[in-house]
Amino acid sequence: MPRQPIRLPQAKNAEPRKAAPAVVTPFFDALPDSALIRQSQLVQDSKRPNVPAPLPFSPTTLWRKVRNNQFPAPVRLSSGMTAWRVADVRRWLAQFASNDDTAEITGA
């Protein structure tokens, strides 16, 4: 005998459930220098292409730059969680603000 889905009774005049709102990443410029920012907030994520990111490269490039000391090292928050100090990222971005050649930033 096939299983039937369980249907829970709804209250009269109950509105249908709405999807949970998407998590909004705080805009980078609004964060205080003392804040920490995760990788998913720093670089463009293919899973969330409409979410703006302050760095114009992929997660792989980010970690390559960290490994080659071309980008500030993250802070280890736990065994599987790292984040960057917003002040360090802003300082790194400021180094290239006056530079017209973006190839240095993107690694192209």
Backbone as a ProteinNet text record, in pm:
[ID]
protein_1_A
[PRIMARY]
MPRQPIRLPQAKNAEPRKAAPAVVTPFFDALPDSALIRQSQLVQDSKRPNVPAPLPFSPTTLWRKVRNNQFPAPVRLSSGMTAWRVADVRRWLAQFASNDDTAEITGA
[TERTIARY]
84	0	89.6	69.7	154.2	123.7	228.3	212.8	149.6	59.8	-5.6	65.1	78.8	140.7	51.7	114.4	41.4	1.9	-124.1	-173	-215.3	-155.1	-189.4	-307.3	-395.8	-511.7	-464.9	-527.4	-497.1	-609.8	-574.3	-675.7	-754.1	-878	-958.4	-897.3	-905.1	-853.7	-702.2	-633.4	-487.4	-423.7	-324.1	-252.7	-153.1	-130	-30.2	107.9	191	325.9	407	482.3	571.2	711.9	790.3	929.4	1004.8	1104.5	1187.6	1261.4	1276.4	1346.4	1492.8	1549.1	1689.6	1776.7	1888.1	1982.3	2049.1	2044.3	2103.2	2242.4	2342.4	2478.2	2493.7	2545.8	2563.6	2657.4	2623.3	2707.7	2842.6	2948.1	3084.4	3116.4	3074.4	3106.4	3039.3	2930.5	2858.1	2916.3	3004.2	3060.9	3167.1	3175.2	3282.8	3416.3	3525.4	3658.3	3683.8	3619.1	3641.1	3564.9	3479.1	3398.3	3482.5	3429.1	3489.2	3397.2	3456.1	3378.1	3422.2	3325.9	3354.2	3381	3437.6	3470.5	3348.6	3234.6	3114.1	3067	3111	3075.6	3182.4	3301.3	3412.8	3418.7	3392.7	3409.1	3276.3	3269.6	3147.1	3125.6	3005.1	2971.1	2881.1	2917.2	2837.2	2697.4	2680.1	2548.2	2457.8	2520.2	2444.9	2502	2479.8	2541.7	2488.1	2373.6	2316	2360.9	2435.7	2483.6	2616.5	2625.1	2750	2862.9	2983.5	3100.7	3209.7	3285.2	3387.1	3510.3	3536.3	3655.2	3615.8	3688.2	3649.7	3710.6	3725.4	3779.8	3713.9	3749.7	3686.3	3746.2	3679.9	3736.6	3873.8	3892.4	4021.6	4132.2	4104.2	4203.5	4229.1	4125	4141.9	4241.3	4220.6	4309.2	4449.5	4461.2	4594.3	4668.1	4597.6	4658.6	4697.6	4616.8	4651.1	4777	4781	4895.6	5024.1	5013.6	5130.9	5157.9	5092.1	5107.2	5074.4	4979.6	4933.3	4800.6	4747.1	4622.1	4633.4	4572.8	4583.1	4534.7	4601.8	4562.7	4434.1	4349.1	4225.4	4251.9	4152.3	4153.7	4081.3	4141.1	4075.9	3980.8	3851.3	3750.6	3724.5	3738.9	3727.2	3798.6	3790.4	3862.9	3817	3693.6	3644.3	3591.8	3627.2	3571.2	3679.3	3690.7	3783.4	3709.4	3765.7	3708.1	3821.7	3795.6	3895.5	3850.6	3946.3	3916.2	3883.5	3772.9	3730.5	3838.5	3901.1	4007	4121.7	4160.1	4268.9	4230.2	4105.6	4058.8	4053.7	4002.9	3998	4137.2	4231.8	4370.3	4426.7	4397.7	4445.7	4381.7	4251.1	4182.9	4236.2	4270.6	4320.5	4454	4532.2	4660.6	4640.8	4526.7	4501.3	4405.4	4358.1	4261.1	4320.2	4446.9	4509.1	4575.3	4576.9	4639.7	4538.1	4571.9	4480.2	4479.1	4580.9	4592.6	4524.5	4407.2	4332.8	4381.9	4476.4	4529.5	4597.6	4654.5	4720.3	4619.7	4500.9	4397.7	4339.9	4303.7	4233.4	4327.1	4454.9	4549.6	4557.1	4501.3	4503.2	4638
-117.3	0	125.1	214.1	333.9	428.9	496.4	591.7	720.2	771.4	898.3	1009.7	1125.4	1235.7	1276.7	1316.7	1361.1	1506.8	1534.5	1671.1	1721.9	1833.1	1892.5	1987.2	1990.4	2080.8	2226.2	2309.1	2452.2	2525.1	2630.3	2713	2786.8	2815.6	2889.7	3027.4	3074.2	3204.3	3216.5	3104.9	3109.9	3142.1	3229.1	3263.5	3152.4	3127.3	3026.1	3070.1	2971.9	3001.3	3066.8	3166.9	3234.3	3182.3	3186.3	3142.7	3238	3184.8	3268.7	3370.2	3491.8	3592.4	3553.1	3592.6	3563.3	3639.1	3577	3642.7	3755.5	3872.8	3988.7	4011.3	4012.2	4039	4188.6	4230.3	4373.1	4431.2	4546.5	4609.6	4641.1	4610.3	4619.9	4758.5	4862.9	4999.1	5035.9	4970.4	5001.8	4930.3	4833.7	4759.1	4841.8	4832	4901.5	4830.9	4902.9	4844.1	4726.2	4725.9	4619.1	4490.5	4494.3	4377.8	4270.7	4150	4038.6	4003.4	3961.1	3929.2	3793.3	3711.2	3575.4	3574.9	3465.8	3452	3473.8	3418.9	3430.2	3574.4	3662.3	3802.7	3883.9	3827	3898.3	3881.7	3760.9	3731.9	3690.7	3703.2	3666.3	3516	3477.2	3336.5	3294.7	3187.8	3141.6	3097.4	3062.5	3022.3	3143.6	3259.8	3384.1	3495.6	3487.5	3585.1	3727.2	3745.7	3879.5	3952.3	3884	3946	4015.1	4146.5	4217.5	4175.5	4178.8	4143.7	4248.2	4283.8	4387.4	4343.6	4212.7	4165.7	4105.3	4142	4098.1	3965.5	3871.4	3742.1	3628.7	3506.6	3386.1	3345.1	3253.6	3201.1	3137	3068.2	3004.4	3108.8	3217.5	3324.3	3390.2	3407.8	3465.1	3382.3	3251.5	3166	3158.1	3164.8	3167.4	3295.1	3407.8	3533.6	3530.6	3469.6	3455.8	3370.9	3258.9	3167.9	3235.5	3324	3392.9	3526.7	3551.4	3676.6	3799.6	3787.1	3899.2	3954.6	3891.9	3934.8	3904.9	3986.2	3962.5	3823	3767.1	3635.9	3648	3545.6	3549.8	3518.8	3546.5	3513	3380.2	3285.4	3156.1	3168.3	3148.5	3158.2	3024.3	2916.8	2780.8	2689.8	2559.7	2467.5	2472.8	2510	2515.2	2650.7	2756	2887.2	2994.2	3068.8	3180.5	3304.9	3420	3547.8	3648.9	3756.1	3861.6	3984.7	4058.9	4187.2	4285.9	4354.8	4451	4557.4	4601.6	4703.6	4654	4526.5	4471.2	4468	4430.1	4423.9	4564.4	4660.1	4798.4	4853.3	4822.3	4866.5	4807.2	4678.6	4613	4677	4704.1	4767.8	4908.7	4981	5117.9	5121.6	5015	5009.2	5017.6	4970.3	4965.4	5074.8	5157.4	5261	5360.8	5394.9	5491.4	5424.1	5291.9	5216.7	5195.4	5236.1	5219.8	5078.8	5000.3	4864.9	4766	4715.4	4620.6	4478.1	4453.8	4319.3	4270.9	4362.4	4326.2	4275	4331.1	4290	4154.6	4142.4	4022.1	3904.9	3930.5	3823.2	3785.9	3868.1	3839.8	3867.9
0	0	0	-96.4	-102.5	13.2	56.3	166.5	116.4	194.7	163.5	241.5	179.8	255	371.7	479	597.5	575.8	593.6	579.1	716.2	755.2	883.2	864.7	960.1	947.2	954.8	873.7	875.6	945.4	1014.7	1078.7	971.1	1001.6	904.7	882.4	759.3	719.4	738.6	747	762.2	627.8	632.1	509.8	479	350.7	317.5	364.1	397.2	444.2	335.1	373.5	279.7	301.1	194.4	205.2	297.3	365.4	452.1	366.8	417.9	338.6	318.8	205.1	176.5	275.3	311.3	401	324	379.1	313.6	371.1	284.2	326.6	347.8	462.3	484.1	378.5	332.6	232.9	295.4	224.4	275.7	330.5	260.6	304.2	435.8	470.1	593.1	715	693.6	805.9	877.3	1009.7	1081.3	1057.1	1073.5	1053.5	1147.1	1261.6	1359.4	1325.2	1223	1186.6	1119.6	1120.5	1048	932.1	821.5	701.9	649.1	613.5	566.4	416.8	368.1	226.1	137.6	176.9	94.6	80.2	169.8	161.8	88.2	73.7	10.9	-140.1	-186.8	-329.2	-390.8	-520.6	-593.1	-580.6	-546.8	-529.7	-645.9	-713.7	-827.5	-785.7	-657.8	-609.1	-584.5	-565.2	-542.3	-630.3	-760.6	-851.2	-836.2	-774.8	-761.6	-635.5	-549.1	-426.7	-457.6	-435	-466.2	-372.8	-425.1	-346.7	-370.3	-266.4	-282	-360.8	-370.4	-442.2	-576.3	-682.2	-817.3	-859.6	-768.5	-808.3	-731.6	-769.2	-716.5	-581.9	-511.2	-386	-405.9	-517	-544.3	-554.3	-624.5	-637.6	-502.9	-422.5	-289.6	-208.4	-202.9	-122.9	-182.8	-315.1	-377	-336.2	-335.2	-294.8	-146.4	-62.6	79.3	93	23.5	29.5	-17.9	-118.9	-174.3	-106	7	82.3	-1.3	-92.8	-173.9	-121.5	-18.7	43	192	278.8	423.5	462.6	560.3	611.4	692	687	766	912.8	993.7	1135.4	1149.2	1219.2	1240.7	1359.3	1332.6	1437.2	1504.1	1427.3	1479.1	1380.3	1401.4	1314.6	1169.1	1144.8	1007.7	965.5	1039.5	1008.6	1015.7	906.5	901.9	856.2	888.5	846.4	836.5	765.3	748.6	823.8	876.4	937.7	826.3	839.6	737.6	718.4	826.4	816.4	728.1	741.2	658.8	511.7	484.2	344.9	286.1	362.7	313.3	286.7	373.7	354.7	226.1	202.4	80.8	-42.6	-37.4	-150.3	-175.1	-69.3	-83.5	-156.6	-145.7	-216.5	-367.2	-415.3	-558.4	-605.6	-514.3	-551.6	-650.5	-634.4	-724.1	-844.5	-843	-951.9	-1063.7	-1185.5	-1298.8	-1352.8	-1324.6	-1379	-1286.2	-1324.4	-1239.5	-1256.5	-1346.6	-1364.8	-1237.7	-1161.8	-1036.4	-934.6	-931.6	-835.9	-876.8	-1002.8	-1047.3	-1072	-1081.7	-1106.4	-1253.3	-1340.2	-1484.4	-1544.5
[MASK]
++++++++++++++++++++++++++++++++++++++++++++++++++++++++++++++++++++++++++++++++++++++++++++++++++++++++++++

